[in-house]
């Protein structure tokens, strides 16, 4: 599988919270910037991290 086989989680709702996490796709700024050059393995790691962030109770932007 090539890195192009892993779809970006981008939902075209780009807005970063105070921790530089996109409130649309739940990627961190460095993950967004590095997505294009990331390997398939790294992209899958990022997607797993996004899924964990999305399920957190503080995902509404109130990262206390």
N, C-alpha and C positions, 0 to 999 in steps of 0.2 A: 504494500500500500504506500503510495506516495503522499507527501504532505498535502497535496492538493485534493486528496480524497476525503479530508476531514473538513466539513463545512464550518464556516465561521458562525459563532453564536450571535453575531451582530443582528440587532433588530431595528437598526436605524433610529434609535432613541438615545443618542449619545449625550450623556450628561454625567459628569463625575461628581461624586460626593466628597466630603471633607477628607476621606481616606484614599482618594483617587481611584475609587471603584465606580465603574459605569453602572448607573441605575437601570439601564436597559438590558445589558447582557451579563452583568455581574463579573466582568473581567476587571483586573487591576490595570492601571495605565501601562505598566511595563509589559503586561501580557498582550495588550492591544497593539502596542508598538512592535513587539517582537513576533506577532502572529504570522506575518508573511514569510519570515525566514525560519520559523519553528519546524521541527521534525514532526512526523505523525505522532510519535510517542509523546512529545512535549505538548502538542495540541490536545491530545486526549487527557493529559494531566491537567491542562488548563480547563478543559470542559468539566472534568470531575470537580475541580476547585470551584468553578462557577455554580455547579449544582449544589455543592455544600453551602456556598454563600447565599444562594437563592432561598434555601430552606431555613436559614437562620432567622430567629425572631426579630433581630435588630436590623433587618434588611431595608427597612423603610428610611434609612438614612440617619437614624439616631444611634450611631455607634458610640456607646458610652464606655 
